[in-house]
Amino acid sequence: MSGHSKWAKIKHKKGAEDAKRGALFTKLSKEVTAAAKEGGRNIDTNFRLRAAIARTREYNMPQNNVENAIKKGTGEIPGIVFENVVFDAYGPGGVALLIEGLTDNKNRTTAEVRNLLNKRGGSLAGAGSTAFMFTKKGYLEVEKAKASEDAVMEVALEAGAEDVKTEGETFEIFTEPTAFEAVRTAFVAKNIDTVTAEITMIPASTVKVEGSDAKNLLGLIELLEENEDIQHVHANFDISDEEMAKLAEE
């Protein structure tokens, strides 16, 4: 999980920059719309919508934007129909990639994803080729400087988390997707800040990459995430702390 953890921090910083340009808000709106279309506007019964709205709050997306996105999904106001797409791929160093998106034109998105992969030494794979390597989980991260191990363990396990692990300077908390919101809320109630709090795909194992492979891999992931149709990019890489720090500064 070390790769996931460290890249999550870089993505968070990048996400804040994207929000200034409005690119992230567009992606968040699409996710809210798709979630509302799939399960309605009731966040008590629509888990996907609840998670999507929580993410909009993390990036301070205006409530009016959120409400309009919900209305587009429920059909209260007209909007574009988005289709869920998933691409299995491999990146530099043999790293498995699972790319999730929302698009109004699957052929266009497929061509764009293939082109980005080719530019950075990656390639599309057959359906399901990498998906089986990942499991959907709730994932939260707390800095050790913000709370003691006992406090984190108590809050996490009492709220229904599956596991708590120590990773470098942070604690990592894993949950079933259905328990994620309860665990996240429990940390908020105890005034324990989380560095990361999201539903994500956790790899069963990781592949160590370094040097040019590491640089090209992170460059590829960044390009994919900049595409307006791509919502999430999951990867099973492991890059050392030293190398990750160096790459984050470039």
Secondary structure, DSSP 4 states (H G I P E B T S, - for coil): -HHHHHHHHHHHHHHHHHHHHTHHHHHHHHHHHHHHHHH-S-TTT-HHHHHHHHHHHHTT--HHHHHHHHHHHHTSS--PPPEEEEEEEE-GGG-EEEEEEEES-HHHHHHHHHHHHHHTT-EE--TTTTGGGEEEEEEEEEETTTS-HHHHHHHHHHHT-SEEEEETTEEEEEE-GGGHHHHHHHHHHTT---SEEEEEEEESS-EE--HHHHHHHHHHHHHHHHSTTEEEEEE-EE--HHHHHHHHH-
